[in-house]
Amino acid sequence: MDKIQDDFLERINNMISSCRDADAKANETLTDLADQGDQLKNIEVTLNRIDRTVHGARGNISRLKGVQQQVIDTLRVGFQRKKISKFIQLINRKSSPTPPTNIRRVCLCRIVFLK
């Protein structure tokens, strides 16, 4: 009977030891999960900040595209005017059969279509 009682007590002590180990592991797991939850919150805040930055950058890019197009259009018109005025001067010097006023009209029409 003493042997059975000793075996029974030993098994109970082993179960209590196993429960304590499981409790310690559970506490470690809860601590790790809490830390990971904090990390996820920090990541979410950082991603929101990045999203706002990207949104602002997209707005800046679209504004820059508009400015770029205006500069290109201005340069194109200015360049075309210089070419046309040189062309008109050249034609006036050669005294071509078509009157210069008609050439000017054609050139001005080209400027309008190039815009």
C-alpha positions in Angstrom: 0.0 0.0 0.0 2.9 2.4 0.8 4.4 1.6 -2.6 1.1 2.5 -4.4 0.8 5.6 -2.4 4.4 6.6 -3.2 3.8 6.0 -6.9 0.6 8.0 -6.7 2.4 10.9 -5.0 5.2 10.8 -7.5 2.7 10.9 -10.4 0.9 13.9 -8.8 4.3 15.7 -8.3 5.1 15.0 -12.0 1.7 16.4 -13.1 2.2 19.5 -10.9 5.7 20.0 -12.4 4.3 19.6 -15.9 1.5 22.2 -15.1 4.1 24.6 -13.7 6.2 24.2 -16.9 3.1 24.7 -19.1 2.1 27.8 -17.0 5.6 29.3 -17.5 5.5 28.6 -21.3 2.0 30.1 -21.5 3.3 33.3 -19.7 6.3 33.5 -22.1 3.9 33.1 -25.0 1.6 35.8 -23.8 4.6 38.2 -23.3 5.8 37.4 -26.8 2.4 38.0 -28.3 2.0 41.3 -26.4 5.4 42.4 -27.8 4.4 41.3 -31.3 1.1 43.2 -30.9 3.1 46.4 -30.1 5.3 45.8 -33.1 2.3 45.4 -35.3 0.9 48.7 -34.0 4.2 50.4 -34.7 4.3 49.0 -38.2 0.7 50.1 -38.8 1.6 53.7 -37.7 4.7 53.6 -40.0 2.7 52.3 -43.0 0.1 55.0 -42.5 2.8 57.6 -42.4 4.3 56.2 -45.6 0.9 56.1 -47.2 0.4 59.8 -46.5 3.9 60.6 -47.9 3.2 58.6 -51.1 -0.1 60.4 -51.5 1.7 63.8 -51.1 4.4 62.7 -53.5 1.8 61.7 -56.1 0.2 65.2 -55.8 3.6 66.8 -56.3 4.4 64.6 -59.3 1.1 65.5 -61.0 1.7 69.2 -60.3 5.3 68.9 -61.7 3.9 67.1 -64.8 1.6 70.1 -65.4 4.5 72.5 -65.0 6.7 70.4 -67.2 4.0 70.4 -69.9 3.6 74.1 -69.7 7.4 74.6 -70.1 7.5 72.2 -73.0 4.6 74.0 -74.7 6.2 77.4 -74.1 9.5 76.2 -75.5 7.9 74.5 -78.5 5.9 77.7 -79.4 9.0 79.9 -78.9 11.1 77.6 -81.0 8.5 77.4 -83.7 8.1 81.2 -83.8 11.9 81.6 -84.2 11.9 79.0 -87.0 8.9 80.6 -88.7 10.3 84.1 -88.4 13.6 83.0 -90.0 11.6 81.2 -92.7 9.5 84.3 -93.4 12.7 86.4 -93.5 14.3 84.0 -95.9 11.2 84.0 -98.1 11.0 87.8 -98.1 14.6 88.0 -99.2 14.1 85.6 -102.1 10.9 87.4 -103.2 9.0 84.2 -103.8 5.9 84.2 -106.0 3.5 83.8 -103.1 2.9 86.9 -101.0 4.5 86.9 -97.5 1.1 87.5 -95.9 -0.2 84.1 -97.0 2.9 82.4 -95.7 2.5 84.2 -92.4 -1.1 82.9 -92.2 0.1 79.4 -92.9 2.8 79.6 -90.3 0.5 81.0 -87.7 -1.9 78.2 -88.4 0.9 75.7 -87.8 1.6 77.3 -84.4 -2.0 77.0 -83.4 -2.1 73.3 -84.4 1.2 72.6 -82.6 -0.3 73.6 -79.3 
